[in-house]
Amino acid sequence: MRPEEQTVLETHHLPRGLEIDVDEAWRKLIARQFGGSAGRGFSELIQNFLDSYPPETAWKDRLAKIDTTSRSITITDWGEGMGPERLELLVTLGGTDKSDDPRKLGTFGIGFFSVFNPALGTRCVAVTTRCAGCAVELRFEVTTPGERPRLESRVLAELPPFSTKVEVMFDRDGSSARCLEHARRSLRHYPCTVVVDGEPFESIWAKEGLGDVHAFDRDGLRGLLDPSPGARPRVTVLNKYEHVIDAPLEFIAAGGRAVHGDLRDFRRGAVPVVQNVRVTINSNELQLTIGRDAFFVDHAFRRLVDVLAEELADHLALHLEKALDLDDERDLIVANQYALASRLSRHIAAASDGDGGSRAAGARGAGRDGLVRLLADAKVHRIAGRRGYFSLRDLATLKSADLPVFLSPRERNTRWLAGQFRHDFVVVPHTRALARGAPDLHAHIFGEVFGHDSVVDLDEIDDHPEVITSLVERGVVDRDAVAPKTRVLSPLELRPAERAFADELDILLRHPTVLDAVRTNLHLPAQTISTAFFTVDGETLRATTGLFDDLGRLVDGAATPHEELGRLILGIRKDHPLIERLLVSEDPNRGHFALSFLAHELGRCQRLLAPQSRLFRTVAKRLFGDMRRGLLESLTSEDEESPVEGG
């Protein structure tokens, strides 16, 4: 073929009879193949140099040289050169012999043409290579930017002292600098040997063995773990040493899907939570998207996450073993107890059967298993009423098999029911954790270790009557403790001030709107409602009010047939501080203040009337609103009956 007849060839074998406009495809390809700077296209020539060596060639033995001038950039290698078939593929749009070889970096056969991006002002690309015992030069001359270049070829008289050299020439300044910038970015991650403008280029792999940088090679994945004080933990993922993504550790742990931005992401992949570290990890098997800047979450990626987790666990175990005071590491320890809770559960269960390890067994180099031993023995949680701190293993030893683990994270209810329930201890767990914590922090840690049905949060128990019912049925709580003995006082047992106060409330309760609010919202068909003071044995009842029938029996949802109610008694706890204060108040509207507060308390009685209902908050809110409307009506009617002073 004569040189003047040659051009870049289009691919002719199109599936299913498809036809394309090759010229239009060329324009789109060279201009839009990569986002960002057009200089990124030169990175494709770096991949071509690496693929020019036989796949079994060690990375450090893959040599190249890059030289630049103000308007050119050249890359030279000492690989295998190009045979006739490869030369034909080079000038064929989409031609490649790499797609079926997983050891090669290139795939699609279009990367070479990205250096023709019009934004670079490419004037000519010259390729000189050894081919079948001789030297061949191909020149791609750009006559019109954006159009396919004219191709010229010739056989050289002498073999060059290299295998392949590619020189890209531009018609403007700055383009070679843009290409060199991206070349340095790419070369930063390749463990090959490259000289750039006469100076050896050092990749990140030169850090191996320096300072605290830890290099690893596990299960076919190679990486670096670089402690970086003050840095957010991040992971750089490489595929055949090509940069794919740089992301926060939790993003990688979660596989990039449904990321919460807290400890739940670490928990998904059982990845340890670490601080101040940067990780670079290379896989040769990731399945990349066509843009090569993302990957599919398949078995290769999951293996990468597993290896990453093992290496981070070793790093963290070493850090904890060297820590002078674990008190300073409690947030970190609790975060990892959450992330690795399922493994902690298995470890502690095995230890109770006599198969588990201990801290003395050592954690360094044992991956997550070693770290879990440290986490199981870390004394980071408190027990209410006891000194010192306790580990999860301690709690497992102290816990009775038939009793739940009771928690009070905010220490609001460590003396629930005045302690009148069967328990070994009440845990006051460490409440802070790194990586923004998790909404189910303690529920997950203690639920995994001790069983989710065996953990009771006392701070929240008043909002979960079904939990109380279960504890009563299991014999953990005495029924009398949650339904204490009460006694309604007769009028003869009251002081005059107390009888007068009760009479004021009775007048308000006879108001039709107030009476209807109680009947409707609590579903109690009482004919009348009156007040009475009552007392409680013990200090277990929190509510100010109680509902009683006309025989003085406490009304609840199970024991009282509501259709038999005639007169409903609204009980007022005699020794409540607010009631005691109102009794000595001279405010003429004190009854309204009392009834407003009691309306709120009545809503809480809904839990007695319907223990399984989750709507008591809604009922309480509606009851309070309806009763308040009745109180306002009573106040308005009183104002209308009062004489008007002034003229």
Summary of the structure (lengths in Angstrom):
residues: 647
radius of gyration: 39.2
end to end distance: 119.0
largest distance: 127.6
contacts: 1987
relative contact order: 0.06
helix: 41%
strand: 20%
